[in-house]
Amino acid sequence: MSNKEMVVSQFGGNAGKYVKSKGHAKGKDLAVLAEIAEENRGGKLLDVATGGGHVANKLAPVFQEVTAFDLTPQMLQSAEGFIKENGHENVSFVQGDAEDMPFQDEEFDTVTCRIAPHHFPNIKQFIKEVYRVLKPGGQFLLIDNVAPEVNAYDEFYNRVEKTRDPSHYRAYKKTEWLSMLEMQGFRTEVLTTFPKRFLFDDWCGMMNVSEETKRELTQYMLNIPSGFKQFFDIKTNQQRIESFQGEAIFVACYKNK
């Protein structure tokens, strides 16, 4: 099964959970994204990998036209129900691949993508596609989980994510994101990070992780060196993992005019 097939399988079966997920529905990151998006009020927005539709729902009152775009049909169905229940009639729903978007060159004023690119196998092709569909001067607002700069911590975090969710491809370092965006031609104006606390049982439950895999993850995280436990602030209780700390990045960058 390819990575994209795994994404459709994993998220298709859990689409409803993502609409209701507090971590996706709320958060300081979503508020910051909405504040920056106000710059292009009234234009056309593309929300890539819309998931439960929280970004598209939040920004529907801000933009004249919103396109919610996702690889997984069940996700789009769930997002459409959620967004229309909230009374937004200016949102269209399109199924497709973030690395090969079915849109015209320079079609959108703003492109958003939140907590999704770590599933994309060809991240540079995705960035190239975002650049292509943006109008000159258009903004790309990105939020995603990131890996630490220290290689050993990077490997640990990505291993844990991949074990929990086989459709996880790679969480990139902050420096990798900055380099890839600017190499494509984007001008970065805002870059900030947010601590992200993962509640272990809820985090596993979002992906229907088996008890066997939960035990594997638990043993792995309990047996890592103390420096890792401190860095990721791993909380335990009687040989159980309660939570650990990750990090997300917010980037606002712009296509040259």
VENSULDA-V834804 format. One record per run of one state. SS is the DSSP state (H for helix, E for strand, L for the rest). FROM is the first residue (numbers start at 1). TO is the last residue. If there is no record, write none. Layout:
SS & FROM & TO
SS & FROM & TO
This chain:
L & 1 & 2
H & 3 & 12
L & 13 & 14
H & 15 & 20
L & 21 & 21
H & 22 & 25
L & 26 & 27
H & 28 & 40
L & 41 & 43
E & 44 & 48
L & 49 & 53
H & 54 & 59
L & 60 & 64
E & 65 & 70
L & 71 & 72
H & 73 & 85
L & 86 & 90
E & 91 & 95
L & 96 & 96
E & 97 & 97
L & 98 & 99
E & 100 & 100
L & 101 & 107
E & 108 & 114
L & 115 & 116
H & 117 & 119
L & 120 & 122
H & 123 & 133
E & 134 & 145
L & 146 & 146
E & 147 & 147
L & 148 & 150
H & 151 & 164
L & 165 & 172
E & 173 & 173
H & 174 & 184
L & 185 & 185
E & 186 & 199
H & 200 & 205
L & 206 & 210
H & 211 & 222
L & 223 & 225
H & 226 & 231
L & 232 & 234
E & 235 & 236
L & 237 & 240
E & 241 & 255
L & 256 & 257
